[in-house]
């Protein structure tokens, strides 16, 4: 294997190892940020706000309430894009052109796991925004996003070098 390609792959391998360690930390941060929302979200869903939070789930779906898809906070975080831009692009990928879509937040208590609607588009945007702001305060979350971008860039450079090698 040509040395420049091997060097890129070795660097990417090192980044993947570091990212793996940071990923666990990022998962915990998302969980912590979600937990901070629990009283408000549980109350909006009609649960007792003093109950232990089971789950908060954010979904994108068509306005006719079909085609529910979860929104993954880490994917949104890694995109580095605004929530609105990310959601618009996601809707374009998931649904036929012209489909009206919305956001929904569901919440469950730890005791029974029954999911109830806690809010629509406005609340979901607000709560997702709070999670993203929380991640912005973490150097490790920022480093994870930076490293992800670096891995993508290394992949593009490796493809160019491989194409040159094969030409």
C-alpha positions in Angstrom: 0.0 0.0 0.0 1.4 3.4 -0.9 2.8 5.3 2.1 0.5 8.4 1.9 -2.6 6.2 1.9 -1.3 4.1 4.8 -0.5 7.3 6.8 -4.1 8.5 6.3 -5.5 5.2 7.4 -3.3 5.0 10.4 -4.3 8.6 11.4 -8.0 7.7 10.9 -7.6 4.6 13.0 -6.1 6.6 15.9 -9.0 9.1 15.6 -11.6 6.3 15.7 -10.1 5.0 18.9 -10.3 8.4 20.5 -13.8 9.0 19.2 -14.9 5.7 20.7 -13.9 6.9 24.1 -15.6 10.3 23.6 -18.8 8.7 22.3 -19.6 7.2 25.7 -19.1 10.6 27.2 -21.3 12.2 24.6 -24.1 9.7 25.2 -23.9 10.5 28.9 -24.1 14.2 28.2 -27.2 13.8 26.0 -28.8 11.7 28.8 -27.9 14.3 31.4 -29.4 17.1 29.3 -32.5 15.1 28.7 -32.8 14.4 32.5 -32.6 18.1 33.1 -35.8 18.5 31.0 -37.6 15.7 32.8 -39.8 17.6 35.2 -41.1 20.0 32.6 -41.6 17.3 29.9 -43.2 14.8 32.3 -45.6 17.5 33.5 -46.5 18.5 29.9 -47.2 14.9 29.1 -49.6 14.7 32.0 -47.4 12.6 34.2 -46.6 13.4 37.8 -43.5 15.7 37.5 -42.0 14.1 40.7 -41.9 10.6 39.1 -38.7 9.3 37.7 -38.2 9.9 34.0 -38.2 6.8 31.9 -37.7 8.2 28.4 -38.0 11.3 26.4 -38.2 10.7 22.7 -38.3 13.3 19.9 -40.0 12.2 16.6 -40.5 13.7 13.2 -43.7 12.6 11.5 -46.1 13.6 8.8 -48.8 16.0 9.9 -51.3 13.2 9.4 -49.3 11.5 12.2 -47.9 8.7 10.2 -44.3 7.9 9.3 -42.9 8.5 12.8 -39.1 8.5 12.9 -36.9 9.2 15.9 -34.6 12.2 15.9 -31.1 11.2 17.1 -29.6 14.0 19.1 -26.0 12.8 18.4 -26.6 12.9 14.6 -28.0 16.4 14.9 -25.1 17.4 17.1 -22.6 16.0 14.6 -24.2 17.8 11.7 -23.2 21.2 13.3 -26.3 22.6 11.7 -29.2 24.6 13.1 -32.1 22.5 14.3 -34.4 24.0 11.7 -32.1 23.2 8.8 -31.4 19.7 10.0 -35.1 19.0 10.4 -36.0 20.4 7.0 -33.3 18.2 5.4 -34.4 15.2 7.3 -38.0 15.7 6.3 -36.9 16.0 2.6 -35.1 12.7 2.9 -37.9 10.8 4.7 -41.0 12.0 3.0 -42.2 12.7 -0.6 -41.8 16.3 -1.8 -44.6 18.6 -0.5 -45.4 16.4 2.5 -46.3 18.4 5.6 -44.4 17.3 8.6 -44.2 18.0 12.3 -42.2 17.2 15.4 -43.5 15.5 18.5 -42.1 14.8 22.0 -43.1 11.7 23.9 -42.3 11.0 27.5 -42.7 8.1 29.8 -42.2 7.5 33.5 -39.8 4.9 34.8 -42.6 3.2 36.8 -44.9 2.2 33.9 -43.2 3.1 30.6 -46.4 4.5 29.1 -45.4 7.0 26.4 -47.6 10.2 26.3 -47.4 13.2 24.0 -45.6 16.0 25.8 -45.5 18.6 23.0 -45.5 19.4 19.4 -43.2 21.2 17.0 -42.7 24.3 19.2 -41.9 22.4 22.4 -39.7 19.9 20.6 -37.6 22.7 19.0 -37.2 24.3 22.4 -36.2 21.2 24.2 -33.9 20.0 21.5 -32.3 23.4 21.5 -31.7 23.1 25.2 -29.9 19.8 24.7 -27.8 21.3 21.9 -26.8 24.3 24.1 -25.9 21.9 26.9 -23.6 20.0 24.5 -22.0 23.3 23.3 -20.7 23.8 26.8 -18.7 20.5 26.8 -15.1 20.5 25.5 -15.4 16.7 25.0 -18.6 17.0 22.9 -16.9 19.7 20.8 -13.9 17.5 20.4 -16.0 14.6 19.3 -17.7 16.7 16.6 -14.3 18.1 15.5 -12.8 14.6 15.2 -15.8 13.4 13.3 -15.2 16.1 10.7 -11.5 15.2 10.6 -12.3 11.6 9.9 -14.7 12.6 7.0 -11.9 14.8 5.6 -9.4 12.0 5.8 -11.8 9.7 4.0 -12.2 12.1 1.2 -8.4 12.6 0.9 -7.9 8.8 1.0 -10.4 8.3 -1.9 -8.6 10.9 -4.0 -5.3 9.2 -3.4 -6.7 5.8 -4.2 -8.2 7.1 -7.4 -4.9 8.6 -8.4 -3.2 5.3 -7.6 -5.6 3.3 -9.7 -5.5 5.8 -12.6 
